[in-house]
Amino acid sequence: MALFPHDKLDWSIRRLEQRLDGSPDDAATRLDYARHCLSKAWFHDGGEVWFNKALTQARRVLNHDPASPSALVVAGASLVGLDRLEPAQRYLDEAVRVAPESAAVHLALGAAHEAARRLGAPSGDRHQAVREVEMACRLAADAWEPHWQLGRLLWERSNELGGPTGGSKRMMERSQFHTVRALELGPSPAVEPRIVYHLAITCLHGARFVEADKLFTRLLDDEKLRARAQYYLGLVHYHLGKYKNAVLYLRQHLNSAPESPRVHARIGMCYLQLGEVVKAREACNRALAIDPSDLQARWTLGCALVEEDREDDALRAFKQILQDAPDHQPAFQELVRLRARRDDAEWLQAALRAEVQQFDRLPVVAQRDGKPITPRQATRDRLGTLVRSVASTAIDPVNAFLSGIDLTTDESLRFALWEAALDRVSTHRAKSMAAALEDPGAHYSAEAGREVLALATSLPEQLLTRGLQIDEEHLRRQAVDRHGPARDVSDHRQAIDNERREARAWQALLLLSIASHGNRSSRNLLVRWAAEADADLAEAARAALVMLGDEPSIDILRKRARSRGAGNLVDAMLTQIDAPSVRHPVRPATSDDHDAVCSTCGRRHHEVALLLLGSHGNICSSCLAELARARREHAIDDPSATCALSGRHMFEVRAMYAFRGLNVSHKVLEDGLGRLEREAVHRFLAEL
């Protein structure tokens, strides 16, 4: 199904022109001709000429029938294509009034908002453009044009937000789904290659290189897209580690773009990966002869110089890159790596101080070559590289980090430096404590146990478990080594009792340390100790379980403490523990869940495409879609709200919604909406 005519378009246009020559007053034929002209302009690269033809014919129809919805859409969409937005909006507003349920109207409105955004007009709003095209998809679910346009819009919005690695992974998934849906609905053969190309690009950016390889290979038969497909096949094979194939495709691309510096630079990187450094350098020099400012070529040349042990030349190359592009992280990382390899402590410390000092003076967002950049984020990234390198050299990293705190007033940066210093201290101390845990029989003590507890998150759980292994032989040996020869048997027994108390304190503190890891294996170990150890260590294990939010352990501890008149100690302990919120896996219902129903509409598993089951509620795909369409109306800001499905609290999620009495977190909503879409994309790509 299609909203506009596409098949045999040129033949149909000639036939309609002949009919109009014979019957110029035939309004139906003229409207059909206008729709064909618009399709030619909008979807088949007809351009301005065909937009003008469509507009002319639509206006003639409107002279006889001012309320014709199709003519209003054609006129409005044609004016959008001609970048005449004010008159276009008048036609489209009237079309909405006359036919609010027309998918073509909303598709044209989406194009109008996107054009306004591109031209910098106040009415430009990509979010509103997406909403309009989404409406078109709902009104014409079986038409490929709205899905194709929505896939493009979502992809562009994803790139604006930083791509799949910049927090817009879900948007990229939606773009893939609607692109796949457009292909499944049978688009025009003339348009299909462009849709396949878009899907291939999303696979490349989403690291689905095998699927991208198959899709770009299909485009080698398309004359218009062959050159681009060759270039991207080169990139795909580079990521797949097939560097010889990558060189082959990139060289094929050079037939259509012999003066492309980026292609020569990519070929240079392939040769570098193959260990052919001389060829890599030659390819980069070729690229730089075409464009001396090409960053990819300069970066690859610097890496080739490093491979040839020409470190001084490589350092100069990386410095020059950073002078022109301060946010070029690969060049900065390689520069720092070379300095650290030379153990140039003075340079590393000076660089750390310089980056911190300039941070306050940098803008949050700036423009370079017409593109937005984030200087502060680039500085934070460079500082991360320096922190890792400083910690691996002979410099005293703690003093280096602490001395930088007074050079900035930015609290987040000050805290990051403080954390880096603490992390370095804990890492250093954790190494010394690891030796004690390897041989606990010689190093156990209450004091050492307290230090292990402070460093628990820096110590592997397996090492903490090993530290629990203390037996009577260890106690007898330490009774002599730590207390010296006893005067009599009673003194020796007293020394053993003292060591037993130290050992039990050590073990109790290690149980608390194990709880700080909070995973399933640590919980299982604590449950076993609570069941099998003696009374004192069992209580220590239960205290550790309390840290993990185990309510039965709280009741047992309270009962034991009250019997000894120390109930206040348990209450005091609980005030110091922030019990983790209970997590519940949200899963889709299966055929075995016969009695499961949606908590908001009562539908059963077999009546909907998806039914998500949670801890205190279920929700179906139909209700999720309804919630998604009006999420602003259902958003709540109650700090005590908890997701009925996942158990997450308000402050643990991006947003919370109350839908027909059921609290649903933003994550559950997005995961539920995305599950079916991801499965559809996976099925389509698996069948390639």
Secondary structure, DSSP 8 states (H G I E B T S, - for coil): --SS--TTHHHHHHHHHHHHHH-TT-HHHHHHHHHHHHHHHHHS---HHHHHHHHHHHHHHHHH-TT-HHHHHHHHHHHHHTT-HHHHHHHHHHHHHH-TT-HHHHHHHHHHHHHHHHHT-TT--HHHHHHHHHHHHHHTTT-HHHHHHHHHHHHHHHHHTTSTTTT-HHHHHHHHHHHHHHHHT---TTTHHHHHHHHHHHHHHTT-HHHHHHHHHHGGG-TTTHHHHHHHHHHHHHHTT-HHHHHHHHHHHHTT-TT-HHHHHHHHHHHHHTT-HHHHHHHHHHHHHH-TT-HHHHHHHHHHHHHTT-HHHHHHHHHHHHHH-TT-HHHHHHHHHHHHHTT-HHHHHHHHHHHHHHHTTS-SSEEETTEEE-HHHHHHHHHHHHHHHHHTSSS-HHHHHHHHHTT---HHHHHHHHHHHHHHHHHHHHHHHHHHHHSHHHH--HHHHHHHHHTGGGS-HHHHHHTT---HHHHHHHHHHHH-S-SSHHHHHHHHHHHHHHHHHHHHHHHHHHHTT-SHHHHHHHHHHHHHS-HHHHHHHHHHHHHTT-HHHHHHHHHHHHHTT-HHHHHHHHHT----------EE--TT-TT-B-TTT--BGGGSS-EEE-SS-EEEHHHHHHHHHTHHHHEE--TT-B-TTT--BGGGSS-EEEETTEEEEHHHHHHHHHHHHHHHHHHHHHT-
